[in-house]
Amino acid sequence: MAGPVSYSQDGDVAILTMDDGKANALAPAMSEGLNAGLDRAAREASAVVITGRPGILCGGYDLKIIRGDDAAERTRMRGLGTALKLRLYLSPQPLVFACPGHAVAAGALLLLTGDFRVGALGDFKYGLNETGIGLPLPVSGLELARDRLAPAFLTAATMMAELYDPAGAVEAGYLDAAVAPADVLPAALAKAAQLAAIDPAAYAETKRRLRQPTVDRVKAAGGH
């Protein structure tokens, strides 16, 4: 695969690696690359691990596009990003994130779509900083946060743009585990292989029943 997402495989687990050489912004090319990787994984793998470049999973949407003058490109980026997040949330295949560092804004929302999330210990930040930079959270972000974050953290994490260190991210619900950086990908691969051993039809249908109402609420609000 060309572009900012590369595809590899470890046994029956597909590995999609995000790396644009910078902050791994969820620009249109990144969303399109992840979608292409998911398409390939559906044909060739039993589970998916998404990871990033050393020190970062994703820094959010491309601020140059958000702050730029091209309204059509801004709308396109957000539309692709929202569709991707909803696709990930309902992915019939087990989906595990190996988060090697920072995950903020849309990057934190990507984490909320995962079935299991392994993060790196260290000086890293996780969270939804949108209101802190003057951007209201879209309905899709609020609904994912409502589903996946611990209720006691929801107001601070959304309205107040609270960012968390790895231990705090586990407590708040962005991560399920935080391990040494060198152990992030191995731990994620082991979890993905474990989940892939569950009956795939039962896993996919249970996930759909659990998560479809959230997707329906987002779509009812206009899809964003």
N, C-alpha and C positions, 0 to 999 in steps of 0.2 A: 504493500500500500504506500502510495506517495503522499506527501503532505505532512501535517503535524501529528498524525496518529500512525503508529506502527503496529503490526500484528505479528504475534508469535504464539507458540503453543507449548504447553507443558503437559504431556499426556493428553487427557481429554479436556483440559482447561485452556481456553483461549485467553491470551494476555493482550490487552489493548493499552499501549503506552502513549500518553499525551506528552508531546515535547515540541514546542514552537521556538525553543531556544531562549524564551523570555519568561513571561508569567503564566504561560499556558492559558491565555485568554480564551473564553468560550466564543470566539469569533465564528462566522459562518463556516470557514474551512475546518475548524475543530469539530463543530457539530456534524458536518458532513462526513468527516473522517471517522468519528465514533459510530455514526449510523452505518457506514460501510463495513466497519469492523464487526458490528453486531450482526449484520447480514451474513458475513462470512462465518462468524461463530455459530449461527443458527444451522449452517450446513455442516460444519466440521468439528464442533465441540459439544460438550455436555454442560459446561459452566463457563462463566466469564469473570475475569479479574481485570479491573481498570486501575491503572496506576499512572504516575506522572514522572517528571524529571526529578533528579535529586533536589530535595528541599522544598518542592511545591507540587501539589496536585493541580490546582487551578486558582487563579486570582480573580475570577469573575468575568463578566462580559468585557469586551474590548472598549475601554473608556474613550479611545480616539473616535470610535463610531458613535458611542453614546453622546459624546460632547460635540460631535461634528455636525455639519450642515446637511448631510445626506439623510433625510428622513426615511426614504424608502429602504436604504441599507440598514438603518437602525431598526426599522420594523421587521425587516427580513431576519436580522440577527436574533432578535427577541423571539420571533415566531419559530425559527429553527431550534433555538435553545429550549423553549417551552415544550415543543413537540418531542425533543430528545429526552427531556426529563420525564415526561409522561410515559414515553416508550420504555425507558429504563425502569421506571417504577412498576410497570406491569410485565417486565421481561419474563417470559415463561421459563427461561434458564436461570439457575442460581446466579446471582450477581454479587460479587465481593469487591470492595475497594481496598487497594493497597495504597494508602495515602502517605507519601514520603515526606510530607512537610505541610506548608501552609495550604489552607482551603478556606477561602473567604468569598462572600457574596454568592454568585452563581456556583462557585466551587464548593461552598458549603451545601448548597442545594443538591448538587450532584451526590454528595455523601448521603444525603437524606433519602435518595432513591435506592440505595444499596440494601441488600439483604443482610450483609455483615460488613463492618467497616473496621479495618486495622490501620491505626495511625502510628506515626513515629514520635518517640519521645525526643524532647529537645526544645529549643526556643522557637516554637511554631505557634501560629494563631489559627483558630478555627472560628467561624461565625458569620453572621449576616450583618454586614456593616453598612447596608444600603442607606438607612436613615441618617447615618453619620456622615455620608457624603451627599446628602440632599436628594436621595431617590427613595420614593415609597416602595415598599415591597409589593410585588404583584400578587394577585390572588393565588396563583400556582405556588409561589413561595410560601405564602401564609398557610396554605392547606398542607403542604409537605411538612412545614414546621409543626403545625398542629398535630399531625399524625405521628411524627417521629421524635420530637423533643419531649423531655420530661415536663409535665405541666407546670411545675414550679418555676421553670426557667423560661417559659414561653414569652412572657411579656418583656423581660429583660433582653432576651435573644432577638426579638423582632423589633418592637418599638424603640428600645434603648440601644440597639446596635452593639450589644455586649459581645466582646471577643473572648475566647477561652484558650488556655494552654491545653496540652494534651490530656492531662488528668481532668481538667474541668470539662473538656469536650466529651470525655467518657461519661461524666456525671450528667451533663446536659442532654446527651443523646446524639451528638454528632458522630461519635465513635463507639464501637463495642469493645475495643481493646487498644491499648497503646504499648508498643514494644520498642526495643532498640532499633535504630534505623536499618541496620543490616538484617534484622529479622522480619521486617514488614512484609516483603514480598513472599518469603517462604511461609510465613504464618497465613497469609491470604490464600496462597495456593493450596495449603493443607485444608483450610476451611472450605474452599471451593470444591475440592475433591470429595470432602465429606458430604457436602450438600448435594453434589451430583449423584451420590449413591442412593439418595431418596428417590422413590418412584417418581419419574419426571411428570407424568400426567397428574398425579395427586398433588405434587408440589405446585405445578403451574395453576391448577384450578383453585387450590386453597389461596394462593397469592392473589389470584384474580378476585375471588370473593372478598378477601380482606381489603383490597386496595381499590377496586373499581369505584366504590362510592366517592372516594377522594377525587379520582380522575373525573367522574361525572360532575362533581361540584365545580371543578376548574372549568370544564367545558361549558357548563351552564352560565358561568360568569364571563364567557367570551373567549375562553381558552388561554388567558394570560394571567 
